[in-house]
Amino acid sequence: MKAPTLRLTEAHVARATRIVDGPRYRDDWHMLEDDELDQLADDLTRQRGKPVPIFAYGSLIWNPGFAVSDRRRATAPGWHRQFSIPLDHFRGSPEQPGLMLALASGGSCEGLILDIARGTERDSLRAVLKRELVARELAANARWIEVETAEGRFEALTFYADPVDIPLTRLPVEEQARLLSRANGVAGSGCEYLLRTAEGLEAAGIHDAYIWQLQDLVAAEIDSWPAG
């Protein structure tokens, strides 16, 4: 049976996305330097085998930004996706705040295991840690979690899984949709982020009821706006 079509479309993204000036990251953050990224990578992967497996549940699915040798479906028991990281930068601003995905405790989360290609570990880990952790203030938000694949259970590296070292916000899904439909920052809109995530999951054969509901609500919110 053919999967139903996403309600959220490129037309919604075009309507909701606006060019926003401002800093990409918070002014009070101290950005991670290459030597710090390398030390963090060493600390995280010490006594771990290769290839290094990354559990992707959001933007890493559709834009990993590092060399991937293999990708396959995986389930993280005891976790679920939740738009709970408040954003006043990147894909949000103080005037149009947004939300980013994290892994919240409870339930089950289907995603992808992305194996870092052998021989690229230094550059690939630098790239993914710089992108996901960004600054010294966020450097503690990486951890190994248990995942299940067709090959069995093992641990994979992921980002922003409870507990995290940043304040989170727990909002009703309707409020999440309202924020995501309006959120804009220098990196783009919340609407675009949600659509790309939904598309990436569907392309991998993963149907997440929460993401599906959220994209439907965001599309409905944008459709309700006056024309013009």
N, C-alpha and C positions, 0 to 999 in steps of 0.2 A: 504494500500500500504506500502511495506517495505521501511524504510528510506534508502537513499543511504549510502554507506560505506564511512567512513572517508578516505581521501587520506593519511593523516599523520598516520604513524604506529609505532609499537615498533622498527622495523628495522631502521626507520629514527632516533628515539630517541637514539638507540644504536650507530649509526654512528655519531651523533652530540654531544653526551655527553662525556666529558672528565673529569678526576679527576683534581680538581684545589685546590691548597693549599691557605691558607690565612684566614683572620678573617671572621667570620660569619656575623658580623655587623661592622659598622663603628667605628673606634678607638675613635673618639671624642664624641660618644654618651654616655649618662649616663643611664644605664639600670634601668628599673622600678623594685623596690623592692616590696615584698608582701604587705607591709602596704600601699604603694602608689597605688598598683593595687586595693586593697580593698577600699581605699578612692575614687578612680576613679570610681569603680563599684557603690559605694553608690551614688556618684554625678550623674551618668548617669541614675540610675534606681529609684531614689527617687520619690515617688508618682506615680510610674508606677505599673501596675498590674503584676500578675504572671499567667502563665509562661512567662518568658522574651523571646520575639521573636527576633531572629537574621535574618536579610535579607542577604542571601548568594548568591553571584553572580560569585564567582571565586573558589579559592581553598577550601573555607569552604564547598562547595557543595560535594566535593569528599574526603575531609579530615577535618572534623569539629574539632576534637581534644577535644571535651567536650561532656557531657552527653546530648543526644537529646531525648526528649520524643515523639516528633511528627515532621514530615516534610511534607510540602505541597507546591504546586506551588503558586507563587505570581508574581505580576507585580508591578514594581516601575515606575509610570508615571512621565515623566519629566527627566528621566535619561537614559543613555546608557553606555555599557561597552566600555572602551578605555584603551589600553596599553599605559599609559602615565607617569608612575612613573619610572624614570631612575634608574638603578641599577648598582653600581660598587662593589657590595658585594652580599652575599646570593646566588641568581641564576645569578650572573654576577660578573665581575671583572673589574679592570681598563683596562686590555688587551682585555677582551671579555665582554663588557657591555651588560646589558639586560634591560628588561622592565617588569613592573608588572601592573596588572589591577587596575583601579580606576573607579569610577562612574563619568561620565561627564554629564553636563547639556544638556537637550534636548532629545527628542525621548522617548523611552520606553524600559525598561529592564525587561525581565523575569528571575526569579531566584527561590529560595526556601526560605520559612520561616522555620527556625529550632528553635523549642521551647526548651529552656533550661529545663531539667528535674527538677521538684520540689524537693527540699531537697538538690540539688547539686549546688545551685546558687553561693555560695562563691567560691567553687573550679572551677566550670565551667566558671564563669566570670573571675576569675584569669587567667585561661588557655587561654581563647579567647582574653582577653585584652593583656596579655603578648605576645601572638603570633602576634596579629595584630598591636599593638601599640609599643611594644618592648622597647622603650626608652622614657625618659622624653621629648626629643625633638620632639617626634611624638604623644604625649599624647592627643593633641587637635583634632586628626583626627578620632574621633568617633562622630556619630550624629544619631538622630532619623529622619527617613523619612517616608512619607506616602506610603503605599503599598495597593494593591487590591488583595483579595483572593476570593474564592467561598463564604466565610463567610461575606464578606464586606470589608470596608476600615478601616484601623487602622495604627498606627505608629509602626515601627520596628527599631531596632538598627542596624546600618551598619557602614562601615569603608571606609574612603577615598572617600567620596562624596563631590564634589565641594561645597564651596571652601575648599581647604585643606591647611594646614600649611607647605607645602613643595613645592619646585619648580617642575613643571610638564613640560613635553615635548610633543608637538603635531606634530606628524610625519605622512607622507603619509603611507598608509597601506603597501605599498611595502617596505618602509624603516623599518617599524615595523617587517615585515617578515624577512628581512635581519638580523636585530639584534637578533631576537628570534632564528633563525636557528644557530647562532654562540655563543650565550650567554652561559657561563658556570661559575659556582661558587661552593663554598663548599657545598651548599644545592642542587646542581643538575643543570640541563640545562633549558634554556628557552623553548626549544623544548618539553621537558617532561612536563613542567608546562602547556603549551598550549594543548598538547594532553590530559592530565588528565582532564583539564577543558572542552574540547570539548566532551570527553567521558561522563563526569558527567552530562553535559547538555543534551546530547542525551539520556542517561539512564533515565533522569527525564522527557523525552518527550518534551524538549525545544530545538527548532532549532533557533540559533542565526546566522543570515546571515553574520554578521561581523566576528564572530569566525570561521564560516565555510569557508569564503573566506581566512582568515588568515592561517588556517591550510593547505588549499590547496596551498597557496603561499609558506609557509615554506617547505612543502613536495617537491614542485617543485624546490625550491632553493637548498635543500640538494641533490635532484636527479641530479642537474646540476654539482655537484662537481666531479672532476676527481676521478676515481677509485684508491684505494690504500690507 
